[in-house]
Amino acid sequence: MSVFDKIYKVVCSIPKGKVATYGQVAMLAGNPRWARVVGYALHNNPAPKIIPCHRVVNREGRVATAFVFGGGEAQRQMLENEGIVFESDGHIDLNRFGYIPG
């Protein structure tokens, strides 16, 4: 299984209404140093309707300003449509909406 396949598998496990950080996805995929690789993999997502890359945010709970599928506002809208609430300063409360596997 390729590194990207491992990353996509983890991202597919994030349920609707939850988010994970790039670092968390990297760790769950097998290497906590792959956070940038996660970003690259998601930027090259071959199946955006299947692999929910919009559920991955930065370590502060903020959306990617360069979200490849429509920008940060598109990512925010997708997350809000899943019930995720943004704080007044634009971040997501990871204690409330963060993905806890298993």
Helices and strands as residue ranges (DSSP letters): H 3-12, E 20-21, H 22-29, H 35-43, G 53-55, E 56-57, H 72-81, H 94-97
